[in-house]
Amino acid sequence: MQRQERIDLLALCRVPKLSWYLVAREALRPNGVAALVEGRLTEKSKEAAEAKTALAAAKSSFADYRSEAERILSSLESERTSITTVLDDDYPLNLRTIYNLPPFLFYRGALNADQDALSVAVVGTREASPEGLSRAQEIARLLSERSVTVLSGLARGIDSAAHEAAMAAGGRTVAVMGTGIRRIYPTENQHLSERIVETGGALVSQFWPDSPPTTYSFPRRNITMSGMGQGTVVIEASSTSGAKMQARLALDHGKKVFLVRELVTKQPWARKYVARGAVEVDRVEDILSRLRGADQIRERARKADQLELLSSQ
């Protein structure tokens, strides 16, 4: 992707009331970024009609949005922070298969599209029990030993346990953040975030670099984490937990949802999700047997892109 096209894509995400998910979908079409800048959209929807209005209203400010985007890119280059977009080869393959994919990700560390195609999110409550922490560590360790990238959300509790266990096993882990790439949250996980990068993993964020934690950012983060993995393993989660939300999102995305047996026993919502297609698991083999290879994921991503193009014709 050319630098100017990347600047234009980021500038579009500065336009007030313009859906970023719509930007991502339109950008995947031939000359999609240039068409958006000109106010032309292919998608026929209420969201697209609202986008045309937003783009028309922002036309006089677009030069300023471009300048701000260029400033952000330049500042992050000096901080060893990179960016990938829906038009770049290193954009996560699994993420390409969902309809509400973010148009860009800022990241520290390394992304590897083929390696991370074999990835699973391990999530759960921040207020984890000792048994839950132990279970998260066991599953993350066993997945890592079988070359599965472990995704989680950098939160305290289950997330931290999953990241730590993956690294201890010599595996790869990716933290999907609910804040900007410069804002580690919670602050107590600053050292953990540094170790993730140092051991060959990555921190990724779909938000502007200095974005603080907000009530809406973590649900959006869960959408992205669901999209980045082939599936989500929920260790412990109440009926109001963000981990439960991610399980629902994963089912909506057509991803695999794995609920540990102890969770299904204790939580009525988990039993309902099993009835919807989630898989109750007791051994890591129950997860591994349902994962696809990188070539299969690449083909799914290609077909997803083709569907976007066909829907515009």
Backbone torsions as a table, in degrees:
resi	resn	phi	psi	omega
1	MET	NA	130.6	179.6
2	GLN	-70.5	150.4	-176.2
3	ARG	-59.4	-40.9	-178.1
4	GLN	-65.4	-36.3	177.8
5	GLU	-66.6	-37.4	177.5
6	ARG	-65.5	-41.5	177.2
7	ILE	-60.6	-43.7	179.7
8	ASP	-63.6	-39.5	179.0
9	LEU	-62.2	-45.0	178.1
10	LEU	-66.2	-38.6	178.9
11	ALA	-61.9	-38.8	178.0
12	LEU	-61.2	-33.1	179.8
13	CYS	-76.3	-4.9	173.1
14	ARG	-90.2	-12.3	-177.1
15	VAL	-69.6	123.4	179.6
16	PRO	-59.3	140.6	174.5
17	LYS	64.5	20.8	176.1
18	LEU	-104.0	121.1	-177.9
19	SER	-65.6	125.5	177.9
20	TRP	-66.5	-34.6	179.0
21	TYR	-65.4	-38.4	176.2
22	LEU	-65.1	-41.2	177.2
23	VAL	-57.1	-44.7	-179.0
24	ALA	-62.4	-45.3	-178.5
25	ARG	-65.3	-43.3	-179.8
26	GLU	-68.2	-35.3	-178.6
27	ALA	-63.6	-27.1	-179.0
28	LEU	-72.1	-15.1	-179.2
29	ARG	-82.6	158.5	-178.9
30	PRO	-53.7	126.5	-178.8
31	ASN	55.0	32.1	-174.1
32	GLY	-64.3	-39.5	-179.1
33	VAL	-65.6	-46.5	179.3
34	ALA	-61.0	-39.4	179.3
35	ALA	-64.5	-41.6	178.3
36	LEU	-62.1	-43.4	179.4
37	VAL	-58.4	-35.1	179.2
38	GLU	-83.2	-1.5	178.4
39	GLY	85.4	15.6	-179.2
40	ARG	-103.1	130.6	178.2
41	LEU	-126.3	149.0	178.5
42	THR	-94.6	-37.1	-176.4
43	GLU	-63.7	139.1	178.1
44	LYS	-108.2	101.2	-178.3
45	SER	-162.1	166.8	175.3
46	LYS	-61.0	-39.2	178.7
47	GLU	-61.2	-40.1	179.2
48	ALA	-68.3	-38.5	177.9
49	ALA	-63.1	-42.3	177.4
50	GLU	-65.5	-33.8	179.5
51	ALA	-66.2	-39.1	178.4
52	LYS	-61.2	-40.9	178.0
53	THR	-64.0	-43.5	-179.4
54	ALA	-64.1	-42.2	-179.4
55	LEU	-66.2	-39.0	178.6
56	ALA	-64.3	-40.5	-179.2
57	ALA	-69.0	-26.6	-175.9
58	ALA	-93.7	1.2	-172.9
59	LYS	-57.6	-42.2	-177.3
60	SER	-72.1	-16.9	-178.7
61	SER	-101.6	-0.6	-170.8
62	PHE	-65.8	-32.4	177.4
63	ALA	-61.7	-37.8	177.5
64	ASP	-67.1	-39.4	178.3
65	TYR	-64.1	-37.4	177.0
66	ARG	-64.3	-42.9	-179.9
67	SER	-62.9	-41.2	178.7
68	GLU	-65.9	-40.1	178.2
69	ALA	-63.5	-42.1	178.9
70	GLU	-65.0	-38.3	178.8
71	ARG	-63.5	-42.2	179.7
72	ILE	-62.5	-46.8	-179.4
73	LEU	-61.0	-43.7	-178.8
74	SER	-65.0	-41.2	-178.3
75	SER	-68.4	-36.5	-177.5
76	LEU	-74.6	-29.2	177.5
77	GLU	-59.9	-34.5	179.5
78	SER	-78.3	-9.3	-179.4
79	GLU	-106.2	13.2	-178.6
80	ARG	59.1	36.1	176.2
81	THR	-112.7	134.9	-177.2
82	SER	-113.1	173.2	176.7
83	ILE	-135.8	142.0	168.9
84	THR	-126.5	148.5	-179.7
85	THR	-126.7	171.8	179.5
86	VAL	-60.5	-15.3	-179.5
87	LEU	-98.3	5.1	-178.3
88	ASP	-105.0	150.6	-176.4
89	ASP	-68.6	-26.1	-177.2
90	ASP	-90.0	4.0	175.4
91	TYR	-63.8	135.1	-174.0
92	PRO	-54.8	130.2	-176.4
93	LEU	-62.8	-45.6	-178.9
94	ASN	-60.0	-34.6	-176.8
95	LEU	-67.6	-25.7	179.5
96	ARG	-68.6	-15.3	-173.1
97	THR	-90.5	-0.6	-179.9
98	ILE	-108.6	157.5	-175.6
99	TYR	-81.7	-23.6	-178.8
100	ASN	-109.9	57.8	179.6
101	LEU	-85.6	143.8	177.9
102	PRO	-73.6	146.7	-178.4
103	PRO	-70.3	-22.9	-179.6
104	PHE	-150.8	160.9	171.4
105	LEU	-135.1	128.0	166.7
106	PHE	-85.7	142.8	-179.7
107	TYR	-149.7	152.7	170.8
108	ARG	-118.6	142.1	-174.6
109	GLY	100.0	-143.3	-176.1
110	ALA	-131.8	139.0	170.4
111	LEU	-105.7	144.0	178.5
112	ASN	-139.7	103.1	-172.1
113	ALA	-57.5	-45.0	-177.8
114	ASP	-70.6	-46.7	-179.3
115	GLN	-62.9	-42.7	-176.4
116	ASP	-80.2	-4.2	171.9
117	ALA	-62.9	-32.9	176.4
118	LEU	-92.9	81.4	-175.7
119	SER	-141.0	150.1	-179.4
120	VAL	-139.6	137.0	175.6
121	ALA	-85.8	134.1	175.1
122	VAL	-116.5	113.8	-170.9
123	VAL	-136.3	166.6	177.9
124	GLY	171.3	-170.2	-173.2
125	THR	-69.2	152.4	173.4
126	ARG	-72.8	-31.4	-179.0
127	GLU	-95.9	65.8	-172.6
128	ALA	-80.4	148.8	173.2
129	SER	-79.2	161.5	174.8
130	PRO	-55.8	-38.0	178.9
131	GLU	-66.2	-39.6	178.5
132	GLY	-65.3	-42.8	178.5
133	LEU	-62.2	-42.6	179.5
134	SER	-63.6	-40.1	180.0
135	ARG	-67.0	-41.9	177.8
136	ALA	-61.5	-43.2	178.8
137	GLN	-62.3	-42.2	-179.1
138	GLU	-63.6	-48.0	-177.4
139	ILE	-66.1	-44.2	179.0
140	ALA	-62.6	-40.0	179.2
141	ARG	-63.9	-47.7	-177.5
142	LEU	-66.8	-37.4	175.1
143	LEU	-63.8	-44.1	-179.7
144	SER	-62.4	-39.7	180.0
145	GLU	-64.9	-17.6	178.5
146	ARG	-107.6	22.0	173.2
147	SER	66.1	26.9	174.3
148	VAL	-92.5	129.8	175.3
149	THR	-72.1	129.0	-179.3
150	VAL	-96.2	118.0	175.8
151	LEU	-96.6	144.9	168.6
152	SER	-160.9	-176.9	-166.8
153	GLY	-107.9	11.1	175.8
154	LEU	67.1	11.0	178.0
155	ALA	-80.7	167.3	173.9
156	ARG	-71.0	167.2	178.0
157	GLY	84.9	-130.9	-175.1
158	ILE	-58.7	-43.4	-178.5
159	ASP	-57.8	-50.4	-178.9
160	SER	-61.6	-41.5	179.3
161	ALA	-60.6	-41.0	-179.6
162	ALA	-66.0	-46.2	178.0
163	HIS	-59.7	-47.5	-177.0
164	GLU	-61.5	-45.1	-177.0
165	ALA	-66.8	-38.3	178.4
166	ALA	-61.4	-44.8	179.3
167	MET	-66.9	-40.8	-179.8
168	ALA	-62.0	-29.4	179.3
169	ALA	-85.2	2.2	-178.4
170	GLY	77.8	18.8	-178.1
171	GLY	-96.6	-174.5	-178.1
172	ARG	-107.4	135.7	176.9
173	THR	-134.4	144.2	-179.6
174	VAL	-124.9	127.3	178.0
175	ALA	-96.5	121.0	178.5
176	VAL	-97.8	110.8	-167.4
177	MET	-89.3	149.3	174.9
178	GLY	-99.6	14.8	179.0
179	THR	-135.7	177.7	173.3
180	GLY	-67.0	160.1	-174.6
181	ILE	-63.2	-21.4	178.8
182	ARG	-88.8	-8.2	-173.0
183	ARG	-114.6	92.0	178.6
184	ILE	-75.1	127.6	-179.6
185	TYR	-139.5	128.5	-0.5
186	PRO	-73.7	157.0	-176.0
187	THR	-61.6	-25.5	179.3
188	GLU	-64.4	-15.7	-179.6
189	ASN	-98.3	17.9	176.5
190	GLN	-58.1	-48.2	-179.0
191	HIS	-64.7	-40.1	177.4
192	LEU	-59.4	-43.7	-179.3
193	SER	-62.4	-38.8	179.2
194	GLU	-66.4	-39.5	-179.9
195	ARG	-67.9	-35.1	177.4
196	ILE	-58.6	-45.0	179.2
197	VAL	-68.5	-43.3	-177.1
198	GLU	-63.8	-29.3	-177.8
199	THR	-93.5	13.5	174.8
200	GLY	95.5	5.7	177.1
201	GLY	-90.0	-156.9	-177.8
202	ALA	-153.0	151.9	166.5
203	LEU	-107.2	132.4	178.7
204	VAL	-129.4	145.1	179.1
205	SER	-143.2	136.2	177.7
206	GLN	-96.1	7.0	-174.6
207	PHE	-108.7	166.7	175.0
208	TRP	-60.8	147.9	-167.9
209	PRO	-53.8	-34.4	-177.0
210	ASP	-101.4	14.2	-176.5
211	SER	-64.4	129.3	178.9
212	PRO	-81.9	170.5	173.4
213	PRO	-67.8	136.2	179.4
214	THR	-138.3	170.0	179.8
215	THR	-66.9	-26.4	-178.3
216	TYR	-93.1	-21.1	-173.3
217	SER	-70.7	-34.8	-177.5
218	PHE	-73.0	-39.5	172.0
219	PRO	-60.4	-37.9	177.6
220	ARG	-66.8	-38.7	176.0
221	ARG	-59.5	-39.8	-180.0
222	ASN	-64.9	-35.3	174.8
223	ILE	-59.0	-47.2	-177.8
224	THR	-67.6	-41.2	179.5
225	MET	-64.7	-40.5	175.0
226	SER	-58.7	-44.6	-178.7
227	GLY	-65.6	-34.3	-175.5
228	MET	-72.7	-23.7	-177.8
229	GLY	-101.5	162.1	169.3
230	GLN	-73.9	-24.2	179.9
231	GLY	-163.5	174.0	179.7
232	THR	-126.9	130.3	173.2
233	VAL	-102.6	123.3	176.7
234	VAL	-103.6	124.7	-177.0
235	ILE	-91.3	-59.6	177.1
236	GLU	-138.6	135.5	179.5
237	ALA	-167.1	135.3	175.1
238	SER	-81.8	178.9	-179.1
239	SER	-70.8	-14.6	179.1
240	THR	-109.1	8.8	-174.4
241	SER	-75.2	149.5	172.8
242	GLY	-64.2	-28.3	177.7
243	ALA	-66.6	-37.4	175.3
244	LYS	-63.8	-41.8	177.7
245	MET	-58.7	-42.9	-179.5
246	GLN	-64.7	-36.7	176.5
247	ALA	-61.0	-43.0	178.0
248	ARG	-62.6	-44.0	179.4
249	LEU	-61.8	-41.9	-179.9
250	ALA	-62.1	-41.2	175.9
251	LEU	-62.2	-42.3	178.2
252	ASP	-62.7	-33.5	180.0
253	HIS	-79.0	-7.1	-175.6
254	GLY	78.7	19.8	178.3
255	LYS	-87.8	169.3	174.9
256	LYS	-80.2	137.8	174.6
257	VAL	-120.7	122.9	-178.8
258	PHE	-114.7	122.7	179.8
259	LEU	-115.8	123.1	-178.0
260	VAL	-65.2	149.9	-172.0
261	ARG	-57.1	-40.0	-178.6
262	GLU	-61.6	-37.0	178.7
263	LEU	-66.1	-43.7	-179.2
264	VAL	-64.0	-35.8	179.6
265	THR	-66.0	-38.3	-171.6
266	LYS	-91.7	-29.1	-169.1
267	GLN	-114.0	118.7	177.9
268	PRO	-57.4	-37.1	-178.8
269	TRP	-62.1	-35.0	-179.2
270	ALA	-66.8	-38.9	177.7
271	ARG	-64.3	-37.1	176.6
272	LYS	-64.9	-37.8	-179.9
273	TYR	-69.4	-33.7	174.7
274	VAL	-61.5	-39.8	177.3
275	ALA	-63.8	-26.5	179.4
276	ARG	-85.8	-8.1	178.8
277	GLY	127.3	-5.7	174.4
278	ALA	-65.8	155.5	-176.3
279	VAL	-109.6	125.4	173.6
280	GLU	-77.9	128.1	-175.6
281	VAL	-124.4	146.9	176.0
282	ASP	-123.5	-25.9	-179.1
283	ARG	-127.4	153.3	-179.8
284	VAL	-64.9	-25.0	177.2
285	GLU	-62.0	-28.0	177.2
286	ASP	-64.5	-27.4	177.8
287	ILE	-84.2	-50.5	-174.6
288	LEU	-59.3	-36.9	-176.4
289	SER	-67.2	-14.4	-176.8
290	ARG	-106.9	6.0	-179.1
291	LEU	-91.7	151.9	179.2
292	ARG	-102.1	160.0	175.6
293	GLY	-80.2	167.2	-177.5
294	ALA	-59.4	-38.0	-179.2
295	ASP	-63.9	-38.7	178.4
296	GLN	-66.8	-39.2	178.9
297	ILE	-67.3	-40.7	178.5
298	ARG	-60.9	-39.8	178.9
299	GLU	-66.5	-40.6	177.0
300	ARG	-62.1	-41.3	179.3
301	ALA	-64.3	-40.8	179.0
302	ARG	-62.5	-42.8	-180.0
303	LYS	-66.6	-36.8	177.7
304	ALA	-62.2	-42.1	177.3
305	ASP	-63.5	-40.3	179.4
306	GLN	-63.7	-38.7	177.6
307	LEU	-61.6	-38.1	177.0
308	GLU	-60.9	-41.9	-178.6
309	LEU	-69.1	-42.0	-179.9
310	LEU	-64.0	-35.0	-179.1
311	SER	-68.5	-14.4	-179.0
312	SER	-93.2	-4.8	-174.5
313	GLN	-97.5	NA	NA
